[in-house]
Amino acid sequence: MPTELAALESQSDELALLGLMQLVSPALPIGAFAFSQGLESAFELDWVRDEASLAEWLSGVLEDGLTRCELPVLARLHDAFGQADIAKGSNSIAAWDEWLAATRETAELAAEDSRLGASLKRLLGSLDLLPKDELLPSEDLLPPLLPPQAGYVTLFAYTAHFRGVSVRQTLLGFAWAWLENQLAVACKALPLGHTAAQRVIEQLRPALVNAVNQALALEDDELGPVLPGLALASALHETQYSRLFRS
């Protein structure tokens, strides 16, 4: 019996890992490849011009953005889904989803989060992975488990929880997906080869782990992105004359 139990636990862990890999795969059909998160304007402004400046830009966005915003909130959302938290309190799923929406400083960043969230929700529906009963049977007046217009981070947290992925692995997967997408942007819009992109990954892999460690240690009143340069780049991208990526 102990051997059978261990085998079942191992299989569960492996399925969770595969579920996370599916969620962070560039092949996931939600359209993440279409957005640059201000990076294309950073190229146009000559803020990012080569491998070294790209690594510096990404390190800054990771440290002052994801570490203080998406990653800690992702952990809170994951926990809330684990508790089936559909209350209206300050730590509810809906409250954190709204908090994230309020941190999007440009129309472009807000559109990316909402469109990716809507795309992921449609995909989950087509895979029969959405909640069967979003309302508790005896609590008809409570809000649904998933907010109607939930953003990408909220849907990511739900999917990871549904797949049985741990909180820490969820954060690592999200950070990895972000880094891969940003490097894909750079390879398309800069004279940057794939080998150079791999060197950036090697440089930033420890930073991803540190970002997760820091994100898990932050208190609620310490959250909030500090990315004025990215906000400016994103705003300028909305009217940039020549663009490869959506605005």
Secondary structure, 3 states (H helix, E strand, C coil): CHHHHHHHHHHHHHHHHHHHHHHHCCCCCCCHHHCCCCHHHHHHCCCCCCHHHHHHHHHHHHHHHHCCCHHHHHHHHHHHHHCCCCCCCCCCHHHHHHHHHHCCCCHHHHHHHHHHHHHHHHHHHHCCCCCCCCCCCCCCCCCCCCCCCCCHHHHHHHHHHHHCCCHHHHHHHHHHHHHHHHHHHHHHHCCCCHHHHHHHHHHHHHHHHHHHHHHHHCCHHHCCCCCHHHHHHHHHHCCCCCCCCCC
